[in-house]
Amino acid sequence: MNFELETAVADASTLRRVAIDPVSRVEGHGKATLLLDENDQVQQVRLHIVEFRGFEKFIQGRPYWEVPVMVQRLCGICPVSHHLAASKALDIVVGAMRLTPAAEKLRRLMHYGQMLQSHALHFFHLSSPDLLFGFDSEVGKRNIVGVAAAYPEVARQGVLLRKFGQEVIRLTAGKRVHGTGAIPGGVNRALSRAERDGLLADIYQIVAWSREAVQLAKRLHKANPGLYDEFGTFRSNILSIVGPDGALDFYEGRFRARDADGKIIVDGAHIKDYQQLIREEVKPWSYMKFPFLAALGSQDGWYKVGPLARVQNCDFIPTPLAEAERREFIDYGKGALIHAPLAYHWARMIEMLHAAETIKDLLHDDDLSGSALTASGSRQRAGVGVIEAPRGTLIHHYRVGDDDLVTMCNLIVSTTHNNQPMNEAVRRVARRYLNGRELTEGLLNHIEVAIRAFDPCLSCATHALGKMPLEVELADVSGQVIARRRSGE
């Protein structure tokens, strides 16, 4: 495989630096920097994650039962994913190797509600302004307010789709954001018949709107294939979990990876063995790690995760409407993997439709109102939980001492997996659209469009300290800095 790596710059001091700080319409804080020579030729482009939050350290020493609630504070957009991944890891610690049917289905309902609301938020609120108006359109209307004015029904459906997903989360987790519904070994509440009926009253409309969203994403893609198929496109491996029968499964499965040509290179790898499958590299200019498949090495082993990977990595989607859309998506690739970053949007809407269909089916299941909600067994010292979050594969790994306190926490979040792909996409876009041109806001937005296609959650992904210096300033009451210290000095 011929992957393009980071461009080396011999003497960056002679180049002009342009920064996009912060990258807008994403969760968390990041920036992109470009180095240009005297002829405005792009010599280097990087996506920087500039926050350090340290969750992997301050989780240590906490009682394990606090972790599913604590760790979701990583993010206000995808807290359910962290809540469930942590709970799955700690199921193993309490010996709950198999949950009760009620607990597993309630967790699935919570998770698919999260997928629905997150995908709706990203497509309609964050990305549709670029897709509907154009990447270099008037900046004042390139937002959800502009979409509501020009496409009121599209905006309305986007808001109500997300609202429904949030209501599913509220009923299963206790709150729309940072809930407490999942606990090690199961869940702490079931749904009443009245609560299920309330959701059932709206779910068929939600499925219909999800189908319309797929059609919108598909029309946009097919109306301008020269843009959508080529914008920031690069080849890479892909990774996700799939169900035991090869089905798309957001909640449970084993690792499968394909190479850039679509050939399966890893299949059926157990989640507990993730450290043999994946390695992580640290670079000095970002707080986000760079994962890669250990067997292929850091140069050839990096990969994409998320909707574009999942829809092409599975053998089928186990709901009929989404499966029909998946088949059309696969046919569009004419037998080859689709690598275009903008195709994430189409795949994302297929997944949203699948989430809506799954929620519909689950709401008819009486196990959601069951009374057996927890399980336990022989106590273990460690557990790994893996789930497919909206943005991709999410890994939580904990070790717990005999005193019930966490002794080790390792997180590989979805956006971290996509770190190298995002950097590659912005380099391709910069060289295609910015080389030799006078930079404008619209042109720089092309860089942000490439980043937004991956739906990054940058606050989730800030865990690697690397070699970036930690700087502390001490100021007096007037604001005058009287002392400054940097790590390593």
N, C-alpha and C positions, 0 to 999 in steps of 0.2 A: 504494500500500500504506500501511496505517496502523499503522506500528510505534510502540510506546510507548518513548520514550527515558527516560534517567535523570531522575528528579525533581529539580528545582532546589530548594534550601532556602535561603531568604534569610538566616535567622539561626539557624544550627545550635546556637548556644550556649543557646538557650531550650528545646531538646529533650532528651529522655532517651535515652541511648545504651545499647543492649544488644548485646553481642558474643557470638558463638559462636566460641570460640577454644580449640582448633583444630576445624575441621570433621572429623568422625570418619569412619572407614571409607572413606577415599580415600587414594591414594598421594600423598605430599608434604604440605606444610603450607600451609593457608590458613585464613582466617577470614571470617565474615560479620558485618556490622554493621547494626543497625537503629536508626533515629532515630524516636522516638515523641513526639507532643505530649502536652499535659496530659490529653487524653481518650483516650490510648492508641491514637490513630490513627497508622498507619504513614505517615511522611513520606518516608522514604528507606531503601532496602535496597541493600547492595553486597556483592559477593564480592571479597575482597582476597587477592591473592597476595603474601605478605610475605617471601619469600626472594629473594635475588639470587645467582645462581651464576656467570654470566659465561662460559659455554662458548664463545660466539661469539668471545670475545676470546682466551682462552688456547689455543684451537686454532691461532691464528695463530702462525706460526713453527715449527710441528711438521712433520716429513716427512709427505707425504700418505699413505704406506702405514700410518702409525700411526693415522690418523683413524678407520677403522671400528671399531677396538678401543677407542680413547679415548672417542669421543663417546657410546657406549652407556652410559657411566658416568653419564649424565644420570639413569638410571632402572634400578631392579632389577626392575620389573614388565614393561616393554616394551623391554628392551635389544635384542632381535632386530630390532625395527622400525628403530631407529636404526642398528644394525649394517648392515642391508641397504640402507637409504636412502643412507647414506654410501658404501657399496660401489658402488651404482648410479651415484652422482654421479662417483665416481673411476674407474669403468669408462670413462667418456667421456674422462677425463684421460689414461688409458693407451692410448686408441684402441680399446678393445674395444667397438665399436658393436654387436656381436652376440656373445653368449656361446655357448659350446658347448652342445649339448643336455643333457649331463650337468650342467654347472654351473647352467644355468637351472632344471632340474628339482630339483636338490638345494637350491637357494636357495628355490624354491617350497615344497618339503617343510618346510624350516626355518620359513618364514614361516607356513604354514598350521598347523604345530604351535604356533607362537606365538599365532595367533588362537584356537585351541582352548583352550589353557591359560589365556589371559588372560580370555576370555569366561566360562569356567567359574569362574575365581577371582572375577570381579566378581559374577556372578549368584548363585552359591551362597554364597560367603563374605561378601560385602560387602552385597548388596542383599536376599537372600532373607529375612533376619530381619525387615525392615520389611514385606515383601510377605506373608509367612506369618503373622506375629503381629499386624500393625497398626502404624501409624506412632507411636501413642502408647501402645503396650503397655509392659509392665514392662521397664524399662531393663536389669535384670540378666539377662534371658534374650534380649534383642534382640541376639544375636550368633551366631556359628557353633556355639558350644557349646550354646546353647539350641536351635538347629535340630537338632543331632545328637541331643539328648534327646527332642525332640518328633517329629521326622521323620527317624529314623535312616537310612532308605534314600535319602532325598533328599540328606542330607549325605554319605553314603558315595559315591554316584554323583558328586557334585560333586568330592570329593577325588580319586577315581580318574580322572575325566575330566582334571582338571588334571595329575595325575601322568603320564598318557599323553602329553599335549602336551609336558610337560617332558622326557620320554624321547626324543621325536622331536627336540627341540632339542639334547639332549645328543649324540645320535648324528650330527647334521649340523653342529653348531657346536663340538663338543668339550667344552662344559660346559653345564649347565642355565641358568646365569646368566653373562653377560659372556663369551661364547664367542669363538672366533677363526676360525670356519669359512669366512666370506666374506672375500675379498681383492679388491683392485682387479683386475678382469679375470676373476674367476671364483671358485673355491672351492679349498680346500687338501686336501680329502679326499672320497672317495666312500664309499658304504655297501657292506659285504660282503653276500653272499647270506644269510649267517646273521643279520646285523643286520636285514635286511628281513624275513626269516621270523619273527624274534622280534616285530617290530611287527605283522606280519600276523596273528599268533596272537591278538592282542587287538583289532584294529581293528573287527571286526564287532560286538563288544560295545560298543565306543565309539560306533559309529554308532547302535546301538539305544538307548543311554542318551541320546544327543543328541536323538533323536526324542522320547524321554520328556520331556526338558527343554523342548522346544518346546511340547509338550502342556501342561506345567505352567504355563509363562508365558502361554499362550493361555487356559487355564482361569481363571487369576487375573484376567486382563484382562476376559474376558467375564462373569465372575461379578459384577463391580462396574463396569459401564461408566460409571456416573455419576461415579465417582472417577477411573478410569483414563483416560477421555477428556477430563476437564476439569481435572485437577490440574496447575496451572502452565502450562496450554496457551496458546500464542501462535503467530502465523503468521510465517513467515520464508522466505527463500530457502534452498535446499539446494545442497551442492557435494560432488562426489566425482570420482574417476577411474572410467572404464568402459573395457572392452575395445573393440577396433576394431569388433566386431560388436554392441556395446551390452551385452555380458555383464557381470555382476558379476565383477570381477577385482581381487583384493587386491594383486597384484604389479606389474602393468603396465597402462598405459592412457593416455588423454588426459582432460582436464578436461571435465566436463559440469556445468552449473548450471541449476536450475529456479527459477522464482519461486514465491511462496506458493500460487499456484493450480495449480502443476504444469506450467506452460508452460516449455519449454526456452528459455533465454535465452543460454546459451553451450554450444557443442558442438564437440568435436574440437580444443579449444585445446591446443597442444603444451606439454609440461611445461617446456621451456626458456623459454617465454614467460610464466612465472607472474608476473613482475614487472609485465607489462602488464595482467594479469588481476586481481591482488590488490594492494591497498594496506594499510598497517598504521598504525593510530592509537595514540598513547601518551596515557595519562591519568595525572595526578599521584598517584592514590591506589592504584595497583596496579603491580606489576612485570611484569604480563602485558599484551601488546599486544592491540589490537582490530582484527582484519582485516576488510576489506570488499571487495566487488567494485568495482573502480575505475570502471567505467562507470555505476554506480548511485550512487556517493557514500557517505559514511560513514553518513548517516541511513537510507537505504533499502537499502544494499548488504550489510549483514551477513547471515550465513547459518549454518545448522547443518551439521555433518559427522558422520560416524560411522555406526553401523548403521541408524539411522532414515532417514538421508539415502541411504545406499547401496542399501538394499533397495528404495527407491522411485525411485531415480534410474536404475537399470539397466533394460534391457528384459527380461532374464531371468537366472536363475541356472543355470549350466551343469552342475548335478547334479540328478537327478530328484527326490529326496526334498525337498531344500531348495526347488526350484522350485515344487513343489506347495504347500508351506507359504507361499512368497512370494505365490502367486496368492490364497490364502485371506486373507492379510494385506491385499493390495491390495483385494480384494473387501470387506473390512471397512470400508474407507474410502469405499465407494460412489462411486467415481469422483473423489474428492478426496484430496489429500495428507493423511496423518495427521500432525498436528503435536504431539500430546500427548507430553510428555517421558517419561511412564511407558511409552509404547509402545516406547521404546528397548529395554526388556527383552525384549519379544516379538521384535523384529527381531534383537536380539543372539543369541538362541537359534537363530533361523533361520540366521544366519551361522555359528554353531558347528556346526550340522548340516552345512552346506555344507563347512566346513573338514574335518570328519571324512570326508565322502564323497570329497573331493579327496585327502586323505591315503591313503585306501583305494585309489583309482585309481593314484596315483603309486607306491605300493609294489609294484605289479605291473609297473612299467616298468623294463626292464633298463638303461636309461640311467643310473639311479641308481648302478649299479656300474661305470660307464664309466671310462676312463683319461684321456680328454681333458678336462682340468678348467679350463684357462685359455686366454685369448685376448688379443691385443694388436694394436696398429696404430699409426697416426700420432699422436704425442703432441699433446695439446691443453692449453690453459691454464686451462680452466674446465669444470665439469660440474654439472648439476642432476640430482638423484635424487628421485623421488617414489614413494611407496608408500602403500597404505592400511593404516595401523596399526590395532590393535583399536579405538582411540578416534576414528579418522578420518584424514583426509588429512595426510600428513607430507612436508614439503619440506626437502631438504638442498641447499645451493648452496655450492660452493667455487671459489676461484681459487688456482692454484698457479704459483709462479714457476719460472724456468729452473733454479733450485737445488733444486727438488723440495719447497720449503717452502710451506706454506699461507699465502697473503697475505690471504684474506678467507673468512669463514664466515658464512652466514646460514641460520638455522633457523626454519621456521614449523611448530610442532608441532600435533598434533591438538587438544589442549585449548585452545590459543590461538585456533584457529578458532572454538571453541565459547564463547569468553569472553563475548561479548555475549549469546548465547542463555542461558547459565547465569544471568547477571545478570537477564535478563528473566524467566526462570522463577521465581527466588526473589522477585522483586517481586510477581509474580502470586500466588504462594502466600502471601506475607506479608499482602497486602491481603485475600485471601479468608479466611484462617484466623486471622490474628492481630489484625486491626483491632478495637479496643475491648475486647479480652479480656485477662484476667490471664494473663501468660505462664507457661507450665509447660515442663518438659523435653520432654514429648510434643509440645507445640505447636512448640517450637523445632526439634524433630527433623523436622517437616514441611519446614523450610527445607533441612535436610541431605538429606532424601529427594530433593528437587528437584535438588540438586547431584549426588547420587550417580547419578541416572538417566543422566547424561552420562558416567559412568565417568571422571571427570577424573584426569589424572596431573599434579598441580600442580608436582611437582619438575621435570618436563620443560618446563613452560611459563614458567619464570622467567628471561626473557632481556632484558627492556626496563628500563633504568634509569629512564627518564622523569625526573620532577622530584622523586621521593622522595629525601629527604636520606640520605646515607650518614653514619652516626654512629660514631665510634671513641672508646672510653673506655680510659684508661690507669689501672690500679689498682696499688697497692703490694702487698706480700706479705700484708698483713692484709685485703685486699679493699677498702680505701678508695679511692674514685675520686679521683685527684689531677689529672687533666686530661681534657678532653672537647673533641672537635672535630667539627664537622658540615660536610659538603661545601657549598661556596658561602659559607662564613664567612671 
